[in-house]
Amino acid sequence: MSANSNSSQRIVEVGEADLPLHCPMPTDSLWNGHPRVFLPIHEHGESLCPYCGTLYKLRGWTGQSGHGH
């Protein structure tokens, strides 16, 4: 996970093993959780959670739809 130093927005880099992508992630604390929401990430290589604002970026995304290969 990498953080953006210019704001408080959480940015998380994910890989193919994390798909299908959902937020919160299994490693997130339950005390501040929200309902699980599945996020489409393959179309643009990134996806923003509508609940908490976490920005997920797909590692190795090639700019193509599909599985980033």
DSSP file (Angstrom, degrees, kcal/mol; ACC not computed):
  #  RESIDUE AA STRUCTURE BP1 BP2  ACC     N-H-->O    O-->H-N    N-H-->O    O-->H-N    TCO  KAPPA ALPHA  PHI   PSI    X-CA   Y-CA   Z-CA
    1    1 A M              0   0    0      0, 0.0     2,-0.4     0, 0.0    11,-0.2   0.000 360.0 360.0 360.0 135.2    0.0    0.0    0.0
    2    2 A S  E     -A   11   0A   0      9,-0.9     9,-0.7     2,-0.0     2,-0.3  -0.948 360.0-141.7-120.9 145.6    1.3    3.4   -0.8
    3    3 A A  E     -A   10   0A   0     -2,-0.4     2,-0.6     7,-0.1     7,-0.1  -0.807  14.7-124.3-108.0 147.1   -0.1    6.7    0.5
    4    4 A N    >   -     0   0    0      5,-0.9     3,-1.0    -2,-0.3     5,-0.1  -0.804  17.2-156.6 -87.4 118.7   -0.5   10.0   -1.3
    5    5 A S  T 3  S+     0   0    0     -2,-0.6    -1,-0.1     1,-0.2     3,-0.0   0.638  85.8  62.0 -74.3 -14.1    1.4   12.6    0.7
    6    6 A N  T 3  S+     0   0    0      3,-0.1     2,-0.3    -3,-0.0    -1,-0.2   0.563 114.5  12.7 -90.2  -8.0   -0.6   15.5   -0.6
    7    7 A S  S <  S-     0   0    0     -3,-1.0    -3,-0.1     2,-0.2     0, 0.0  -0.919  75.6-107.0-153.4 177.9   -4.0   14.4    0.8
    8    8 A S  S    S+     0   0    0     -2,-0.3     2,-0.2     2,-0.1    -3,-0.1   0.357  72.9 126.4 -94.2   5.8   -5.6   12.0    3.1
    9    9 A Q        -     0   0    0      1,-0.1    -5,-0.9    -5,-0.1     2,-0.4  -0.432  60.5-128.9 -66.2 134.3   -6.9    9.8    0.3
   10   10 A R  E     -A    3   0A   0     42,-0.2    45,-3.0    -2,-0.2     2,-0.5  -0.721  22.8-166.4 -85.6 130.3   -5.9    6.2    0.7
   11   11 A I  E     -Ab   2  55A   0     -9,-0.7    -9,-0.9    -2,-0.4     2,-0.4  -0.982   4.5-173.5-120.8 127.5   -4.3    4.6   -2.4
   12   12 A V  E     - b   0  56A   0     43,-2.9    45,-2.6    -2,-0.5     2,-0.5  -0.981  14.9-147.5-125.4 127.2   -3.9    0.9   -2.6
   13   13 A E  E     - b   0  57A   0     -2,-0.4     2,-0.3    43,-0.2    45,-0.2  -0.816  23.9-174.2 -92.1 129.6   -2.1   -1.0   -5.3
   14   14 A V  E     - b   0  58A   0     43,-3.0    45,-3.7    -2,-0.5     2,-0.2  -0.831   9.8-150.1-122.4 160.1   -3.6   -4.4   -6.1
   15   15 A G    >   -     0   0    0     -2,-0.3     3,-1.9    43,-0.2     4,-0.2  -0.630  41.3 -85.5-119.7-179.8   -2.6   -7.3   -8.3
   16   16 A E  G >  S+     0   0    0      1,-0.3     3,-1.7    -2,-0.2    44,-0.0   0.821 123.1  64.2 -56.0 -33.5   -4.4  -10.1  -10.2
   17   17 A A  G 3  S+     0   0    0      1,-0.3    -1,-0.3     3,-0.0    -3,-0.0   0.709  96.5  58.5 -65.3 -19.7   -4.4  -12.2   -7.0
   18   18 A D  G <  S+     0   0    0     -3,-1.9     4,-0.3     3,-0.0    -1,-0.3   0.447  90.3 145.7 -88.2  -1.2   -6.7   -9.6   -5.4
   19   19 A L    <   +     0   0    0     -3,-1.7     2,-0.1    -4,-0.2     3,-0.0  -0.634  46.2  51.1 -92.1 148.0   -9.4   -9.9   -8.1
   20   20 A P  S    S-     0   0    0      0, 0.0     2,-0.2     0, 0.0    -1,-0.0   0.452  97.4-138.8 -66.9 139.5  -12.3   -9.8   -8.1
   21   21 A L        +     0   0    0     18,-0.4    18,-2.3    -2,-0.1     2,-0.3  -0.500  30.8 167.1 -77.2 133.9  -11.7   -6.5   -6.3
   22   22 A H  E     -D   38   0B   0     -4,-0.3    16,-0.2    16,-0.3    14,-0.1  -0.987  28.6-105.7-143.0 155.3  -13.8   -5.6   -3.4
   23   23 A C  E    S+D   37   0B   0     14,-2.3    14,-2.4    -2,-0.3     2,-0.2  -0.992  96.7  43.4-126.6 134.8  -13.7   -3.0   -0.6
   24   24 A P  S    S-     0   0    0      0, 0.0    -1,-0.1     0, 0.0     9,-0.0   0.525  91.0-138.4 -72.9 156.8  -13.1   -3.3    2.2
   25   25 A M    >   -     0   0    0     -2,-0.2     3,-1.8     1,-0.1    -2,-0.1  -0.389  24.0-105.5 -78.0 159.4  -10.2   -5.7    1.6
   26   26 A P  T 3  S+     0   0    0      0, 0.0    -1,-0.1     0, 0.0    -3,-0.0   0.770 120.5  55.6 -58.1 -26.0   -9.7   -8.8    3.8
   27   27 A T  T 3  S+     0   0    0      2,-0.1     2,-0.1     3,-0.0     3,-0.1   0.541  86.0 105.1 -85.0  -6.9   -6.8   -7.1    5.6
   28   28 A D  S <  S-     0   0    0     -3,-1.8     2,-0.1     1,-0.1     5,-0.1  -0.420  81.3-100.9 -75.2 149.9   -8.8   -4.0    6.6
   29   29 A S        -     0   0    0      1,-0.1     3,-0.5    -2,-0.1    -1,-0.1  -0.421  20.8-141.1 -67.5 141.7  -10.0   -3.6   10.2
   30   30 A L  S >  S+     0   0    0      1,-0.2     3,-1.5     2,-0.1    -1,-0.1   0.749  91.3  73.8 -76.5 -23.5  -13.6   -4.5   10.8
   31   31 A W  T 3  S+     0   0    0      1,-0.3    -1,-0.2     0, 0.0    -2,-0.0   0.799 107.4  32.6 -64.3 -27.6  -14.2   -1.6   13.2
   32   32 A N  T 3  S+     0   0    0     -3,-0.5    -1,-0.3     2,-0.0    -2,-0.1   0.086  95.0 132.5-114.4  23.4  -14.3    1.0   10.4
   33   33 A G    <   -     0   0    0     -3,-1.5    -3,-0.1    -5,-0.1     3,-0.0  -0.152  36.6-162.3 -73.7 167.4  -15.8   -1.3    7.7
   34   34 A H        -     0   0    0      1,-0.1     3,-0.1     3,-0.0    -2,-0.0  -0.839  46.5 -59.6-135.2 172.3  -18.6   -0.6    5.3
   35   35 A P        -     0   0    0      0, 0.0     2,-0.2     0, 0.0   -12,-0.1  -0.255  65.9 -99.2 -55.7 143.4  -20.7   -3.0    3.3
   36   36 A R        -     0   0    0    -14,-0.1     2,-0.4    -3,-0.0   -11,-0.0  -0.469  45.1-174.6 -66.4 131.0  -18.6   -5.0    0.8
   37   37 A V  E     -D   23   0B   0    -14,-2.4   -14,-2.3    -2,-0.2     2,-0.4  -0.998  20.5-134.1-129.9 131.2  -18.8   -3.5   -2.6
   38   38 A F  E     -D   22   0B   0     -2,-0.4   -16,-0.3   -16,-0.2   -17,-0.0  -0.693  23.6-150.8 -85.2 136.7  -17.2   -5.1   -5.7
   39   39 A L        -     0   0    0    -18,-2.3     2,-0.6    -2,-0.4   -18,-0.4  -0.914  11.4-132.3-116.8 129.4  -15.2   -2.6   -7.8
   40   40 A P        +     0   0    0      0, 0.0     4,-0.1     0, 0.0     6,-0.1  -0.679  39.1 156.4 -77.6 118.8  -14.7   -2.7  -11.6
   41   41 A I     >  +     0   0    0     -2,-0.6     4,-1.9     4,-0.1     3,-0.2   0.626  51.5  74.8-118.3 -19.3  -11.0   -2.1  -12.1
   42   42 A H  T  4 S+     0   0    0      1,-0.2    26,-0.1     2,-0.2    21,-0.1   0.793  87.4  61.7 -71.1 -28.1  -10.1   -3.6  -15.5
   43   43 A E  T  4 S+     0   0    0      1,-0.2    -1,-0.2    22,-0.1    -2,-0.1   0.907 126.7   8.8 -66.7 -41.3  -11.6   -0.9  -17.7
   44   44 A H  T  4 S-     0   0    0      2,-0.3    -2,-0.2    -3,-0.2    -1,-0.2   0.441  98.1-114.1-120.5  -3.4   -9.4    2.0  -16.5
   45   45 A G  S  < S+     0   0    0     -4,-1.9    13,-2.9     1,-0.1     2,-0.3   0.468  93.2  58.8  81.9  -0.7   -6.8    0.3  -14.3
   46   46 A E  E     -C   57   0A   0     11,-0.2     2,-0.3    -5,-0.2    -2,-0.3  -0.986  59.6-167.6-154.7 158.5   -8.1    2.0  -11.2
   47   47 A S  E     -C   56   0A   0      9,-2.2     9,-3.1    -2,-0.3     2,-0.5  -0.991  14.3-139.6-152.4 142.2  -11.3    2.2   -9.2
   48   48 A L  E     -C   55   0A   0     -2,-0.3     7,-0.2     7,-0.2     6,-0.1  -0.885  21.9-125.8-107.3 128.6  -12.6    4.4   -6.4
   49   49 A C     >  -     0   0    0      5,-2.6     4,-1.5    -2,-0.5   -10,-0.0  -0.579  12.4-150.0 -71.6 126.8  -14.6    3.0   -3.5
   50   50 A P  T  4 S+     0   0    0      0, 0.0    -1,-0.1     0, 0.0    -2,-0.0   0.687  91.5  48.2 -72.6 -15.8  -17.9    5.0   -3.3
   51   51 A Y  T  4 S+     0   0    0    -16,-0.1    -2,-0.0     3,-0.1    -3,-0.0   0.926 129.2  10.6 -87.9 -51.7  -18.1    4.4    0.5
   52   52 A C  T  4 S-     0   0    0      2,-0.1   -42,-0.2   -18,-0.0    -1,-0.0   0.546  92.0-120.8-111.9  -8.9  -14.6    5.3    1.8
   53   53 A G     <  +     0   0    0     -4,-1.5     2,-0.2     1,-0.3   -43,-0.1   0.568  52.5 158.4  81.9   8.0  -12.9    7.0   -1.1
   54   54 A T        -     0   0    0    -45,-0.1    -5,-2.6    -6,-0.1     2,-0.6  -0.483  34.2-141.8 -66.4 133.0  -10.0    4.5   -1.3
   55   55 A L  E     -bC  11  48A   0    -45,-3.0   -43,-2.9    -7,-0.2     2,-0.4  -0.880  13.6-159.7 -99.3 121.2   -8.4    4.5   -4.7
   56   56 A Y  E     -bC  12  47A   0     -9,-3.1    -9,-2.2    -2,-0.6     2,-0.4  -0.862   4.1-165.2-102.3 133.7   -7.4    1.1   -6.0
   57   57 A K  E     -bC  13  46A   0    -45,-2.6   -43,-3.0    -2,-0.4     2,-0.7  -0.975  19.2-128.9-121.4 132.3   -4.8    0.9   -8.7
   58   58 A L  E >   -b   14   0A   0    -13,-2.9     3,-1.5    -2,-0.4   -43,-0.2  -0.702  23.8-130.4 -84.9 115.4   -4.2   -2.3  -10.7
   59   59 A R  T 3  S+     0   0    0    -45,-3.7   -43,-0.2    -2,-0.7    -1,-0.0  -0.424  90.1  13.9 -63.6 131.1   -0.5   -3.3  -10.7
   60   60 A G  T 3  S+     0   0    0      1,-0.2    -1,-0.3    -2,-0.2     2,-0.2   0.625  82.6 166.9  79.5  14.2    0.7   -4.0  -14.2
   61   61 A W    <   -     0   0    0     -3,-1.5    -1,-0.2   -16,-0.2     8,-0.1  -0.434  22.3-162.3 -65.7 132.6   -2.3   -2.6  -16.0
   62   62 A T        -     0   0    0      2,-0.3    -1,-0.1    -2,-0.2     3,-0.1   0.458  44.6-101.7 -98.0  -2.5   -1.6   -2.2  -19.7
   63   63 A G  S    S+     0   0    0      1,-0.4     2,-0.3   -21,-0.1    -2,-0.1   0.572  89.2 109.5  91.3   9.4   -4.3    0.2  -20.7
   64   64 A Q  S    S-     0   0    0    -19,-0.0     4,-0.4   -22,-0.0    -1,-0.4  -0.895  72.3-112.6-118.2 148.1   -6.5   -2.5  -22.2
   65   65 A S  S    S+     0   0    0     -2,-0.3     2,-0.4    -3,-0.1   -22,-0.1  -0.385  82.8  54.1 -68.1 157.6   -9.7   -4.1  -21.0
   66   66 A G  S    S-     0   0    0      1,-0.1    -2,-0.0     2,-0.1     0, 0.0  -0.921 116.3 -30.4 117.8-143.9   -9.5   -7.6  -19.9
   67   67 A H  S    S-     0   0    0     -2,-0.4    -1,-0.1    -6,-0.0    -2,-0.1   0.064  83.3-103.3-106.0  25.4   -7.1   -9.1  -17.4
   68   68 A G              0   0    0     -4,-0.4    -2,-0.1   -26,-0.1    -3,-0.1   0.647 360.0 360.0  70.9  15.6   -4.2   -6.7  -17.9
   69   69 A H              0   0    0     -8,-0.1    -1,-0.1    -7,-0.0    -8,-0.1   0.421 360.0 360.0 -96.0 360.0   -2.1   -9.1  -19.9
